[in-house]
């Protein structure tokens, strides 16, 4: 199975950069990288709106959209679980 292309929105990239430790950033980036091969890994959940999903990495949540036709996974938001779903 061919992998998906990953796109990280500018806001998502900023949120990754603001994570408190280098280890947490590395773990989140590794989890995002894994989405290229498996866009709906075990533990991922479809969110109520559109084609958005979320996957957990420790206390952080990665919210992303999947475009199966174009084979693109777009990272929308990365943040702590207490903050990530607030608009």
TAWOLIN-V83294 format. One record per residue. N is the residue number from 0. PHI is phi in radians with two decimals (none if undefined). OMEGA is omega in whole degrees, 0 to 359 (none if undefined). D_CENTER is the distance of its C-alpha to the mean C-alpha in whole Angstrom. Layout:
BEGIN
N PHI OMEGA D_CENTER
N PHI OMEGA D_CENTER
END
This chain:
BEGIN
0 none 180 20
1 -1.24 182 19
2 -1.49 179 15
3 -1.58 173 13
4 -1.48 180 13
5 -1.75 172 10
6 -2.20 177 10
7 -1.99 178 8
8 -1.10 183 10
9 -0.98 180 13
10 -1.13 178 12
11 -1.13 178 8
12 -1.12 178 11
13 -1.10 181 13
14 -1.14 177 11
15 -1.13 181 10
16 -1.10 183 14
17 -1.57 177 15
18 -1.08 191 14
19 -1.11 184 17
20 -2.21 178 18
21 -1.11 179 17
22 -1.11 179 17
23 -1.11 178 14
24 -1.07 181 12
25 -1.09 179 13
26 -1.09 179 12
27 -1.16 180 8
28 -1.13 177 9
29 -1.07 179 10
30 -1.14 178 8
31 -1.11 179 5
32 -1.04 178 9
33 -1.12 179 10
34 -1.17 179 8
35 -1.13 181 11
36 -1.55 181 13
37 -2.41 186 12
38 -1.29 178 10
39 -2.18 183 11
40 -1.21 175 11
41 -0.97 181 14
42 1.66 178 13
43 -1.35 180 10
44 -2.28 175 11
45 -1.38 178 12
46 -1.49 188 12
47 -1.08 186 16
48 -1.69 172 16
49 0.86 180 15
50 -1.92 179 13
51 -1.66 179 10
52 -2.26 174 8
53 -2.41 176 6
54 -2.32 183 6
55 -1.69 169 8
56 -2.48 185 9
57 1.07 180 13
58 -1.43 184 13
59 -1.81 178 10
60 -2.14 177 7
61 -1.98 181 3
62 -1.79 184 5
63 -2.56 177 5
64 -1.99 179 8
65 -2.10 172 10
66 -1.98 184 14
67 -1.14 181 16
68 -1.12 181 19
69 -1.59 182 18
70 0.99 181 15
71 -2.24 171 12
72 -1.99 183 9
73 -1.90 178 8
74 -1.39 185 5
75 -1.68 189 7
76 -2.64 175 7
77 -2.35 179 6
78 -2.99 178 10
79 -1.14 186 12
80 -1.03 182 13
81 -1.34 186 16
82 -2.01 195 15
83 -1.15 184 11
84 -1.58 178 13
85 -1.34 180 16
86 -1.74 none 16
END
